[in-house]
Amino acid sequence: MAGQYVSSLEEIWPLQAALNRKAGFDTEALGAALTEAERKDDLPDGSPTRVDVGRALKNYLDALAAECQELQDCLSWKHWYREAKQGRQHELRDVQNARVEAADMLFFWVSICQLLGLSPEDVYRLYAEKLGINHRRQDENRSQDEHADHEHENRLVV
């Protein structure tokens, strides 16, 4: 698998699912179970599906957060060091490692999508719908104070 050429999000999905199964988490099966239970309107609070997906989701969110921190560590972000005093706070120190950390984030992001029962096509569709909302928010010059007034817009993204 090392050095395998991947040209699309669609090709990443099965590769990530296989890696997750190898690590002991079947993100595809959990996502399929969630989607099926949702379709059958069988997702009561405390259901095994909600608990299992939630537990796995927490693991992947923690891993994604760790990768975000590793990416931040590629910056001179600490305000008390010499770089900050020289006006170089937030300077990107390690470009190559930053790129690898961004790719690592993709591993966990795809896993999270799989847990939620999302396919690459679902992601594209949701992105396009949310992009329209985000453009509208920019066009309307909204303030942060107005955010809660418009959060219902996310419920319209299907």
C-alpha positions in Angstrom: 0.0 0.0 0.0 2.9 2.4 0.6 3.1 5.0 -2.1 -0.2 4.1 -3.6 -1.6 6.8 -5.9 -5.0 8.1 -4.9 -6.7 10.5 -7.2 -10.1 11.2 -5.6 -12.1 11.3 -2.4 -14.0 8.3 -3.6 -10.8 6.3 -3.7 -9.8 7.4 -0.2 -13.0 6.1 1.4 -12.4 2.3 1.0 -8.7 2.7 1.8 -9.5 4.5 5.1 -12.2 1.9 5.9 -9.7 -0.9 5.5 -7.1 0.9 7.6 -9.7 1.4 10.3 -10.8 -2.2 10.3 -7.1 -3.2 10.6 -6.9 -1.0 13.7 -10.0 -2.6 15.1 -12.7 -0.1 14.2 -15.2 -0.8 11.5 -16.3 2.8 10.7 -18.2 1.7 7.6 -20.3 -0.8 9.5 -21.0 1.6 12.4 -22.0 4.3 9.9 -24.2 1.9 8.0 -25.9 0.8 11.2 -26.5 4.4 12.2 -28.0 5.2 8.8 -30.2 2.1 8.8 -31.5 2.7 12.3 -32.2 6.3 11.3 -34.0 5.2 8.2 -36.1 2.9 10.3 -36.7 5.7 12.9 -35.1 3.4 15.5 -32.5 5.6 17.2 -33.9 6.1 20.8 -31.7 7.8 23.4 -29.3 5.2 24.8 -29.6 2.8 21.9 -26.5 0.6 21.3 -26.0 2.2 17.9 -25.9 5.7 19.4 -23.6 4.6 22.1 -21.2 2.6 19.8 -21.0 5.4 17.2 -20.6 8.0 19.9 -17.8 6.1 21.6 -15.9 5.7 18.2 -16.7 9.3 17.3 -15.1 10.5 20.5 -12.0 8.4 19.8 -11.6 9.9 16.3 -12.4 13.5 17.5 -9.6 13.2 20.1 -7.2 11.9 17.4 -8.2 14.8 15.1 -7.7 17.3 17.9 -4.3 15.8 18.6 -3.4 16.2 14.9 -4.6 19.9 15.0 -2.2 20.4 17.9 0.6 18.8 16.1 0.0 21.1 13.2 -0.1 24.1 15.5 3.3 23.0 16.9 4.7 23.7 13.4 4.1 27.4 14.2 6.0 29.7 16.5 2.9 30.4 18.4 4.1 30.9 22.0 4.0 34.6 22.8 6.8 34.4 25.3 9.6 33.1 23.0 12.1 35.1 21.1 10.3 34.6 17.7 7.3 36.5 19.1 9.4 39.3 20.5 11.0 39.6 17.0 7.6 40.0 15.4 7.6 36.4 14.1 4.8 34.9 16.3 2.8 32.5 14.2 5.6 32.0 11.7 5.4 28.6 10.0 8.6 26.9 11.1 8.2 23.4 9.6 6.5 23.4 6.2 7.0 19.7 5.4 5.7 18.5 8.8 2.8 20.8 8.5 1.8 19.2 5.3 2.0 15.7 6.8 0.0 16.8 9.8 -2.7 18.2 7.5 -2.8 14.8 5.7 -3.0 13.0 9.1 -6.0 15.2 9.8 -7.7 13.8 6.7 -7.4 10.3 7.9 -9.4 11.1 11.0 -11.8 13.4 9.2 -12.7 10.6 6.7 -13.2 8.2 9.6 -15.6 10.6 11.3 -17.5 11.0 8.0 -17.7 7.2 7.7 -19.0 6.9 11.3 -21.8 9.3 10.5 -22.8 7.3 7.5 -21.5 9.8 5.0 -20.3 8.9 1.5 -18.0 11.1 -0.6 -21.1 12.1 -2.6 -22.9 13.1 0.7 -19.9 15.2 1.7 -19.9 17.0 -1.7 -23.6 17.6 -1.5 -23.4 18.9 2.1 -20.4 21.0 1.3 -22.2 22.7 -1.7 -25.3 23.4 0.4 -23.3 24.8 3.3 -21.1 26.8 0.9 -24.3 28.6 -0.2 -25.1 29.4 3.4 -21.6 30.6 4.2 -21.6 32.9 1.1 -24.9 34.3 2.2 -23.6 34.9 5.7 -20.6 36.8 4.2 -22.8 38.8 1.8 -25.1 39.8 4.6 -22.1 41.0 6.7 -23.3 39.2 9.8 -21.7 39.7 13.1 -20.7 37.0 15.6 -23.5 38.3 17.9 -26.0 37.3 15.2 -24.7 33.7 14.9 -27.3 32.0 17.2 -30.1 33.8 15.4 -29.1 31.9 12.2 -28.0 28.5 13.5 -31.3 27.0 12.3 -29.8 27.3 8.7 -27.8 24.2 9.4 -31.0 22.2 10.0 -31.9 23.0 6.4 -28.8 21.3 5.0 -29.9 17.8 4.0 
